[in-house]
Amino acid sequence: MKEQKRSDFSYLNRKDTKAHSIPKFCFAFLSVLGALVVQSQVPQQIMQQVYEEVKTPYKYGLVIAPENGSKKVDCPSVFRKGKNWYMTYIVFDGRGYETWLAKSKDLLQWQTQGRLLSFSDTSDWDNNQKAGYIALQDTRWGGSYKLKKFKKKYWISYIGGKDRGYEAGPLAIGVASTNGDIVKPHEWQRMDKPVLTATDKDVRWWENKKLFKSSVIWDKHKITGHPFVMYYNANGDTSNNTPKWRWFERIGMAVSDDMVHWQRHQVDPVVHHKIGITGDGVIQKIGDIWVMFYFGAFWEERKNETFNRFACSYDLVNWTDWNGEDLIKSSETFDAKYAHKPFVVKWQGVVYHFYCAVDNKDNRGIAVATSVDKGKSKLQF
């Protein structure tokens, strides 16, 4: 596909090419009217164009791996400040999750900088689990990928919990912020309680056990009626027709006006599948199409597989699932067991698809695949 200018993705817009001949006042009226009409399904022709735009067939390999395999590295989030790139990621060391920061000049070579959210020897609700994810990023595909300030602060959302172990005990979603330099390791300021829990009075059927990764965008057009939209996956009840022993995760949404007080947006999840996990949704916008990159695991007829896929939407609520090839799946020794949990960016004409890679010895790190051949990484477990 021919490279488009940064803001020109007209091939993924719904607008008729003859619209320029419409008088300005009529065009304005039609634009407003079109914004009020919910178009729930994205045509498969458009979905195919999105796939061609975002696919990354070349696996570069590992870019972050724990030393000696003693820890597990997971869940990359990538942003840009100045001339450099930065990645937040989470580390499990046996006690729980902490959030770390790495730095890169080229999106391929990364150096660890330090912690952003650390364990705390207190009685806080989140003292043993703090798995953070960036919020309020420029969502434009091929855009700046900068983080935006709200109330003069940068923000992240995170999984929090007080029990020791791998995703042990009750897990809830918290929010943290900082008015400091986001590229220098320091502890972000956390709220004293979570913003969403599995025991809230308005908790939905699909999220009444554990809450997991969240992703928050700033929609200044307020399509949902609110500026801040959170997508998060959670484990909850199954239907009456499915075995109770199966593990289910689904992606739902919440909204906020101030980043502190959150309310669930609807009763059912927005992206889910009959069996297994649908999780870790991350949002970008290509033309006027919202794209959610997410991972699937242990689906019906794919019970031993993990893979990264995507869904598309015009309104942030109704999502059309891609029914073609996976974006990422296991194919190399370093991701032979699991290849999942995406974060995708496009920079200077190249797409970089970061994901969590797990080998057959349960070594877990961050890998990247690209839309053009960048060679092979020398980093190994």
PEMO-V750463 format. One record per residue. N is the residue number from 0. RES is the residue in one small letter. OMEGA is omega in whole degrees, 0 to 359 (none if undefined). Layout:
N_RES_OMEGA + N_RES_OMEGA
//
This chain:
0_m_180 + 1_k_181 + 2_e_179 + 3_q_170 + 4_k_189 + 5_r_184 + 6_s_183 + 7_d_174 + 8_f_185 + 9_s_180 + 10_y_176 + 11_l_177 + 12_n_179 + 13_r_188 + 14_k_176 + 15_d_181 + 16_t_178 + 17_k_184 + 18_a_182 + 19_h_179 + 20_s_180 + 21_i_176 + 22_p_187 + 23_k_183 + 24_f_178 + 25_c_180 + 26_f_180 + 27_a_180 + 28_f_180 + 29_l_179 + 30_s_179 + 31_v_180 + 32_l_180 + 33_g_180 + 34_a_182 + 35_l_182 + 36_v_180 + 37_v_174 + 38_q_192 + 39_s_184 + 40_q_174 + 41_v_182 + 42_p_181 + 43_q_176 + 44_q_177 + 45_i_178 + 46_m_178 + 47_q_178 + 48_q_176 + 49_v_179 + 50_y_180 + 51_e_180 + 52_e_191 + 53_v_187 + 54_k_183 + 55_t_186 + 56_p_185 + 57_y_178 + 58_k_177 + 59_y_179 + 60_g_183 + 61_l_174 + 62_v_173 + 63_i_177 + 64_a_178 + 65_p_179 + 66_e_175 + 67_n_178 + 68_g_184 + 69_s_179 + 70_k_179 + 71_k_182 + 72_v_192 + 73_d_165 + 74_c_178 + 75_p_170 + 76_s_189 + 77_v_176 + 78_f_184 + 79_r_170 + 80_k_183 + 81_g_181 + 82_k_186 + 83_n_175 + 84_w_179 + 85_y_179 + 86_m_166 + 87_t_177 + 88_y_183 + 89_i_181 + 90_v_174 + 91_f_183 + 92_d_183 + 93_g_178 + 94_r_182 + 95_g_181 + 96_y_165 + 97_e_181 + 98_t_184 + 99_w_181 + 100_l_174 + 101_a_185 + 102_k_179 + 103_s_174 + 104_k_189 + 105_d_181 + 106_l_180 + 107_l_179 + 108_q_186 + 109_w_177 + 110_q_179 + 111_t_181 + 112_q_182 + 113_g_185 + 114_r_172 + 115_l_177 + 116_l_186 + 117_s_173 + 118_f_176 + 119_s_181 + 120_d_183 + 121_t_175 + 122_s_181 + 123_d_181 + 124_w_186 + 125_d_190 + 126_n_182 + 127_n_180 + 128_q_177 + 129_k_182 + 130_a_190 + 131_g_181 + 132_y_184 + 133_i_180 + 134_a_174 + 135_l_176 + 136_q_170 + 137_d_186 + 138_t_182 + 139_r_176 + 140_w_184 + 141_g_181 + 142_g_185 + 143_s_184 + 144_y_176 + 145_k_172 + 146_l_183 + 147_k_177 + 148_k_171 + 149_f_185 + 150_k_177 + 151_k_180 + 152_k_167 + 153_y_188 + 154_w_168 + 155_i_170 + 156_s_184 + 157_y_170 + 158_i_177 + 159_g_177 + 160_g_184 + 161_k_183 + 162_d_177 + 163_r_177 + 164_g_183 + 165_y_180 + 166_e_185 + 167_a_173 + 168_g_178 + 169_p_176 + 170_l_182 + 171_a_181 + 172_i_177 + 173_g_179 + 174_v_177 + 175_a_182 + 176_s_176 + 177_t_170 + 178_n_178 + 179_g_180 + 180_d_186 + 181_i_181 + 182_v_174 + 183_k_183 + 184_p_174 + 185_h_182 + 186_e_176 + 187_w_183 + 188_q_182 + 189_r_173 + 190_m_184 + 191_d_177 + 192_k_180 + 193_p_178 + 194_v_175 + 195_l_178 + 196_t_179 + 197_a_179 + 198_t_177 + 199_d_181 + 200_k_182 + 201_d_182 + 202_v_182 + 203_r_184 + 204_w_187 + 205_w_186 + 206_e_188 + 207_n_178 + 208_k_179 + 209_k_174 + 210_l_186 + 211_f_189 + 212_k_178 + 213_s_179 + 214_s_186 + 215_v_176 + 216_i_178 + 217_w_179 + 218_d_184 + 219_k_175 + 220_h_177 + 221_k_180 + 222_i_181 + 223_t_186 + 224_g_182 + 225_h_183 + 226_p_185 + 227_f_183 + 228_v_179 + 229_m_170 + 230_y_182 + 231_y_176 + 232_n_185 + 233_a_177 + 234_n_181 + 235_g_183 + 236_d_173 + 237_t_176 + 238_s_181 + 239_n_184 + 240_n_182 + 241_t_182 + 242_p_182 + 243_k_183 + 244_w_182 + 245_r_177 + 246_w_180 + 247_f_166 + 248_e_182 + 249_r_181 + 250_i_175 + 251_g_184 + 252_m_174 + 253_a_183 + 254_v_182 + 255_s_174 + 256_d_186 + 257_d_181 + 258_m_183 + 259_v_181 + 260_h_185 + 261_w_176 + 262_q_179 + 263_r_189 + 264_h_179 + 265_q_187 + 266_v_187 + 267_d_175 + 268_p_183 + 269_v_174 + 270_v_181 + 271_h_180 + 272_h_191 + 273_k_184 + 274_i_172 + 275_g_188 + 276_i_167 + 277_t_190 + 278_g_174 + 279_d_179 + 280_g_177 + 281_v_192 + 282_i_166 + 283_q_183 + 284_k_178 + 285_i_187 + 286_g_175 + 287_d_178 + 288_i_170 + 289_w_182 + 290_v_175 + 291_m_171 + 292_f_182 + 293_y_176 + 294_f_174 + 295_g_179 + 296_a_170 + 297_f_178 + 298_w_176 + 299_e_182 + 300_e_175 + 301_r_194 + 302_k_180 + 303_n_186 + 304_e_167 + 305_t_187 + 306_f_177 + 307_n_182 + 308_r_178 + 309_f_173 + 310_a_183 + 311_c_182 + 312_s_171 + 313_y_190 + 314_d_179 + 315_l_182 + 316_v_181 + 317_n_187 + 318_w_176 + 319_t_183 + 320_d_173 + 321_w_183 + 322_n_181 + 323_g_185 + 324_e_173 + 325_d_171 + 326_l_178 + 327_i_170 + 328_k_182 + 329_s_178 + 330_s_183 + 331_e_180 + 332_t_183 + 333_f_177 + 334_d_187 + 335_a_181 + 336_k_180 + 337_y_171 + 338_a_191 + 339_h_175 + 340_k_190 + 341_p_162 + 342_f_191 + 343_v_175 + 344_v_173 + 345_k_183 + 346_w_179 + 347_q_174 + 348_g_182 + 349_v_176 + 350_v_178 + 351_y_182 + 352_h_178 + 353_f_181 + 354_y_178 + 355_c_181 + 356_a_180 + 357_v_180 + 358_d_185 + 359_n_175 + 360_k_180 + 361_d_169 + 362_n_187 + 363_r_179 + 364_g_180 + 365_i_178 + 366_a_176 + 367_v_170 + 368_a_187 + 369_t_181 + 370_s_174 + 371_v_184 + 372_d_178 + 373_k_182 + 374_g_182 + 375_k_177 + 376_s_176 + 377_k_181 + 378_l_179 + 379_q_174 + 380_f_none
//
